Amino acid sequence: MGKPADQDARPDAIGRVVAGVDVQIVDPSGRRVPTGTVGLAGFRGEGFPTGYIDNLEATAKSFRDRWFYPGDLAAIDEQGYFHFKGRADDVINNQGVKIYPVEVEKALLAHPAIAEAAVIGWPDPVCGQTAIAFIVTSRQVSADELGDFCKQRVASYKLPSRFALVNRLPRNATGKIMKSHLGKLYRDLLASEVAGSDNPFDSEESVAKI
């Protein structure tokens, strides 16, 4: 979606929209949003699919008025640069304010000791949802160190409330992180804390709070 020079000019963007592809950013009702506003990204053009095979429900959700909506959130700035904000299903609602996990993950990955990072939302009785960060590290690192590091890069309301150390992030056959699996791992971690277990995990995906 653009040339290397475009990405050099806007490192936080993934480039410009290429010729032959129409892109629009819309709100939940399908209306176009102002320039720079985050919304649901829709695409159309030659070669784009028109539906899913034998899945009318998924087709109705993702294809509307010749536009394809894969479920990605994005914004297009005044110069036409496309800024990916993550999957719509992954957005965290913290007291009515949206947190885009990809922004927090990017901040975490800037830390020299973090090799991989994934952020999910978790129910919170006060905030509605809070961010939980799963990380793979190359050395020992404390939660305080990570918190201070993130404070320099993201707003305070985006800071993870907890950090969970994993040996590896669970991925599917295409390499995509399975965030639903991370939710199960975190539920197991909370259950182990209630039970008072020090080492409840015995797999490559074991989790420990840091």
C-alpha positions in Angstrom: 0.0 0.0 0.0 2.6 2.5 -1.1 6.3 3.0 -1.8 9.3 2.6 0.6 9.8 6.4 0.4 6.2 6.9 1.7 6.9 4.7 4.7 10.1 6.6 5.4 8.2 9.8 5.3 5.5 8.5 7.7 7.0 5.6 9.8 3.8 5.4 11.8 1.8 4.8 8.6 1.8 1.8 6.2 2.0 4.0 3.1 -0.5 5.6 0.7 -3.3 3.9 -1.1 -2.2 2.4 -4.4 -3.8 3.3 -7.7 -6.8 1.2 -8.7 -8.0 0.8 -5.1 -10.7 2.9 -3.5 -10.6 3.3 0.3 -13.1 4.8 2.7 -13.1 5.1 6.4 -16.6 5.0 8.0 -18.3 5.0 11.4 -20.5 2.2 12.7 -23.5 3.5 10.7 -21.5 3.4 7.5 -21.0 7.2 7.1 -17.6 8.5 6.1 -15.7 10.1 8.9 -13.6 13.3 8.8 -10.0 13.1 7.6 -7.7 11.8 10.4 -10.5 10.1 12.3 -10.3 6.4 13.1 -13.0 4.2 11.7 -13.7 1.0 9.8 -11.7 0.7 6.6 -13.6 -0.3 3.4 -12.0 -1.2 0.1 -13.2 -1.7 -3.5 -11.5 -2.2 -6.8 -10.7 -4.7 -9.6 -10.0 -8.1 -8.2 -11.6 -7.6 -4.8 -13.9 -10.4 -3.6 -17.6 -9.9 -3.5 -18.5 -12.4 -0.8 -17.5 -15.5 1.2 -18.2 -18.9 -0.2 -21.2 -20.6 1.5 -21.3 -18.1 4.3 -24.1 -15.6 3.9 -23.8 -14.3 7.5 -20.1 -13.4 7.0 -20.8 -11.9 3.6 -23.6 -9.7 4.9 -21.2 -8.4 7.7 -18.2 -7.7 5.5 -19.6 -6.7 2.1 -21.9 -3.7 1.7 -22.7 -1.6 -1.4 -19.8 -3.1 -3.3 -17.4 -2.2 -0.5 -15.3 -4.9 1.4 -14.9 -4.3 5.1 -12.4 -6.9 6.5 -12.8 -5.6 10.1 -9.7 -3.3 10.2 -9.7 0.1 11.9 -7.7 2.8 10.3 -7.4 6.6 9.6 -6.2 8.5 6.5 -4.4 11.7 7.1 -4.5 14.9 5.0 -1.6 13.7 2.9 -3.3 10.5 2.1 -1.3 8.2 4.4 -3.0 5.2 5.7 -2.7 4.5 9.5 -3.6 1.0 10.6 -5.1 0.9 14.1 -5.8 -2.8 14.5 -8.8 -5.0 14.4 -12.2 -3.7 15.3 -12.8 -6.7 17.6 -9.6 -6.0 19.5 -10.5 -2.4 20.6 -10.5 -1.8 24.4 -13.1 0.5 25.9 -11.7 2.2 28.9 -14.4 4.3 30.6 -15.7 5.2 27.2 -12.3 6.0 25.7 -11.0 3.6 23.0 -7.6 2.0 23.3 -6.1 0.5 20.1 -3.9 -2.4 21.2 -1.5 -2.0 18.2 -0.4 1.4 19.6 0.5 -0.1 23.0 2.1 -3.1 21.3 4.3 -0.8 19.2 5.4 1.1 22.3 6.3 -2.2 24.1 8.2 -3.5 21.1 10.5 -0.4 21.3 11.9 -1.8 24.5 15.2 -3.6 23.8 14.3 -6.5 26.0 10.9 -7.3 24.4 10.9 -9.6 21.4 7.2 -10.0 21.1 4.1 -8.3 22.5 0.3 -8.6 22.4 -2.3 -6.6 24.2 -5.9 -7.6 25.0 -8.8 -6.1 26.8 -10.0 -7.5 30.1 -13.2 -6.7 32.1 -12.7 -4.2 34.9 -15.4 -3.2 37.4 -14.3 0.4 37.4 -13.0 1.1 33.9 -15.2 -1.3 31.9 -12.1 -2.7 30.3 -8.4 -2.5 31.0 -5.3 -3.4 28.9 -3.4 -6.6 29.7 0.0 -7.0 28.0 1.6 -10.3 27.1 5.3 -10.2 26.4 8.2 -12.4 25.4 11.5 -11.0 26.7 15.2 -11.7 26.1 16.1 -10.8 29.7 14.5 -10.3 33.1 12.5 -7.1 33.3 10.2 -5.7 36.0 6.7 -4.4 35.7 7.9 -1.0 37.1 10.5 -0.7 34.3 7.9 -1.6 31.7 5.4 0.8 33.1 7.9 3.7 33.2 8.9 2.9 29.6 5.4 2.9 28.3 4.6 6.2 30.1 7.0 7.9 27.8 5.3 6.6 24.7 1.5 6.3 25.3 -1.1 8.2 27.2 -1.7 7.2 30.9 -5.1 5.6 30.2 -3.5 3.3 27.6 -1.0 1.8 30.1 -1.4 -1.9 30.7 -2.7 -2.7 34.1 -0.7 -5.9 34.2 2.1 -7.5 32.3 2.2 -11.2 31.7 5.4 -13.0 30.7 5.0 -15.8 28.2 7.5 -18.2 26.7 5.9 -17.6 23.3 2.8 -16.0 21.9 0.2 -18.5 20.6 -0.1 -18.3 16.8 -2.2 -20.0 14.1 -0.9 -21.7 11.0 -0.6 -18.3 9.2 1.4 -16.7 12.0 -1.4 -14.6 13.4 -1.5 -14.2 17.2 -4.5 -15.9 18.7 -5.7 -13.3 21.1 -8.7 -15.4 22.2 -6.1 -18.0 23.4 -4.3 -15.3 25.4 -7.6 -14.6 27.2 -7.8 -18.2 28.3 -4.2 -18.1 29.5 -5.0 -15.0 31.6 -8.1 -16.6 33.1 -5.9 -19.5 34.1 -3.4 -17.1 35.7 -6.2 -15.4 37.7 -7.5 -18.8 38.8 -4.0 -19.9 39.9 -3.7 -16.8 42.0 -7.0 -17.4 43.7 -5.9 -21.0 44.4 -2.5 -19.9 45.7 -0.6 -21.9 43.2 3.0 -20.8 42.5 3.5 -22.7 39.2 0.2 -23.8 37.7 1.5 -24.0 34.1 3.5 -26.7 32.5 3.6 -25.8 28.8 5.5 -23.6 26.4 2.8 -21.1 26.8 3.1 -20.8 30.6 2.3 -17.4 32.0 3.8 -15.5 35.0 2.9 -12.1 36.2 5.8 -9.6 36.3 
